[in-house]
Amino acid sequence: MSFNLVKDPWIKVVEKKSGHEIIVSLRDAFRNSHNYLCLSGDMKCQDLSVLRFMLAILTTVYTRFDADDNPYEWIELDDHMRFTRLVDEYEEDDLFDTWEKLYGQGYFSDAVIEYLYKNIDAFDMFGERPFYQVTREEYDSFATKKISTGKGTVSVKQINRRISESNNSPSLFSPKSEQKKDSFSMDELVRWIITYQNYTGTADKTKMKGMKDSISSGWLYKLSPVYADGNSLFETLVLNLVLVNQIDTDNYVNQVPVWENDSLDGYVESIKRLVPPDNIAALYTTWSRLMHIEWEDDKPTIYVVGLPVLDNKNAFIEPMTVWMNKKDNIVPDTRSKKNVSKAMWRDFGMYVNTGGKEDRREPGIVAWLRELKENGCIDRMKLLSLDSIFVISDGSSSNTPIMEVFNDMNINASVFFDEGENRWPRRIEDTIATTHNVANDYIKMVKKVGLIRFHGDNKQAGSFSEKYGLAFYDGLNVPFKNWLSGLKDSDNRDEKISEWKNTLKQIVSDSLNDFMKGAAHSEMVGSFGKNDKINNIFTAVSLFKNKMYKKLK
């Protein structure tokens, strides 16, 4: 059997010209990235995993070579284009120049393809050291249960995140029939192996010998990912290509993707320290499992050994996450089933530090885009698109994925990074706060009516108001995103905010009309409350309107 990621097709993309989905090799994905609209894998989380894998390669290459394929003068490389040592003083500006030239020319240079071929054995699924796998001997040396016992296996249907089925917990709503759940094409298997290392779960229990730490569920699984989305695959890759180390800007940090590690023992020892890598290429290719595949009659038996979970507190080497403060540490924000429907714009202040607060940290990708704008590498009028993809766990000890949630937000660079006295980010966050206040008052009003409908039953009234609250926010999402994407730094702030407030009033009016159409007789009649005041749907709506008009003056 033979399959090499460099030469054989496995990456799903959409062609710009035809709009058709095709499957291409790693070589062709880089060579023709400007001709592809986007990645188009089996799930959004798979696309993000593949995107980061591709970025690990690009980050490695372009922190060693400029856009004209010349090694930087201050670096020495070996015959495989790998870093050996610095020979002169590191120049950060060289990396910005490389990024700017790549972005301007609109395609990647030949150094990327040359690097792939110089290291082609690392991308072979069936080589001496198979891609993203360890040998049988290495597996047995680390695992508590050797391969000969038949223990520690996961099936294809378990690493396929559209199914995520173990032998003990059947997936009732699988996109594949029972007979086809373990069937696969080689390109599909490669994509799911990369994804599985990022979104693993903890159903597989085989650990390393002597390991006492918790087993990792995958680095990406514990993040709140955000990344830039471009008009082509090339632009998406290059906008997310963070070449300058944001933790240590004064010193050169060598990029070490997992295949460049000198030995497996050394790699495992670095993981056992529980500290995230100091470079992006290593982080984007971090394993959560040691994996070995035994093949028989073209059918794989996949053995995995759990690696310990890396500490993500203050792990600012990670550019693609939203941060939050927790017990004197800054950690990635996470989503659960409770807040799964929350749109990105509602957390605007988590994506950009609107008030310059020291305790609030922007996502690294936002800080990078800010640097590019300040250095003149991207146009100040560039419409930036930020995307977010969450994989939600079932909450069990196995952390089985049950859904993925996609969100996006478009905003002009000059608006997003406005630094004037009357800066847009602060005004936008204030506008969102006002919108939240109106929405909360609307939900409270609905609950008052619900208490009448359900004769004081607080639980039923709460469910009633939650349903209408979700619908209300759904009605806000598209109009607010359109308003946000249309803002310019030349706009009159007060006029544009008044424009949104008028839109909000209309949305409220439409929502109230729909709500009142479904009013029951008991809600219209109501009941007497304190001081013999009548409480019904009309009094509740009237009180809500008065509050709203005061807040939207």
HELIX and SHEET records of a PDB file:
HELIX    1   1 LEU A   26  ARG A   31  1                                   6    
HELIX    2   2 SER A   33  ASN A   35  5                                   3    
HELIX    3   3 LYS A   44  TYR A   62  1                                  19    
HELIX    4   4 GLU A   92  GLN A  105  1                                  14    
HELIX    5   5 ASP A  110  LYS A  118  1                                   9    
HELIX    6   6 ILE A  120  PHE A  123  5                                   4    
HELIX    7   7 ARG A  136  PHE A  142  1                                   7    
HELIX    8   8 ILE A  147  THR A  149  5                                   3    
HELIX    9   9 VAL A  156  ILE A  159  1                                   4    
HELIX   10  10 MET A  186  ASN A  198  1                                  13    
HELIX   11  11 LEU A  220  LYS A  222  5                                   3    
HELIX   12  12 LEU A  233  LEU A  239  1                                   7    
HELIX   13  13 VAL A  258  GLU A  260  5                                   3    
HELIX   14  14 LEU A  264  LYS A  272  1                                   9    
HELIX   15  15 ILE A  280  TYR A  284  1                                   5    
HELIX   16  16 LYS A  337  ASN A  339  5                                   3    
HELIX   17  17 MET A  344  ASP A  347  5                                   4    
HELIX   18  18 PHE A  348  TYR A  351  1                                   4    
HELIX   19  19 GLY A  364  GLU A  374  1                                  11    
HELIX   20  20 ALA A  413  PHE A  416  1                                   4    
HELIX   21  21 TRP A  424  ARG A  453  1                                  30    
HELIX   22  22 ASN A  458  SER A  485  1                                  28    
HELIX   23  23 ARG A  493  LYS A  517  1                                  25    
HELIX   24  24 HIS A  521  VAL A  525  1                                   5    
HELIX   25  25 LYS A  530  ASP A  532  5                                   3    
HELIX   26  26 ILE A  537  LYS A  551  1                                  15    
SHEET    1   A 3 GLU A  21  VAL A  24  0                                        
SHEET    2   A 3 ILE A  11  GLU A  15 -1                                        
SHEET    3   A 3 TYR A  36  LEU A  39 -1                                        
SHEET    1   B 2 ILE A  75  LEU A  77  0                                        
SHEET    2   B 2 PHE A  83  LEU A  86 -1                                        
SHEET    1   C 3 THR A 153  VAL A 154  0                                        
SHEET    2   C 3 LYS A 299  GLY A 306 -1                                        
SHEET    3   C 3 ARG A 289  GLU A 296 -1                                        
SHEET    1   D 3 VAL A 226  ALA A 228  0                                        
SHEET    2   D 3 LEU A 383  SER A 393 -1                                        
SHEET    3   D 3 PRO A 401  ASN A 412 -1                                        
SHEET    1   E 2 TRP A 323  LYS A 326  0                                        
SHEET    2   E 2 ASN A 329  PRO A 332 -1                                        
SHEET    1   F 2 SER A 527  PHE A 528  0                                        
SHEET    2   F 2 ILE A 534  ASN A 535 -1                                        
END                                                                             
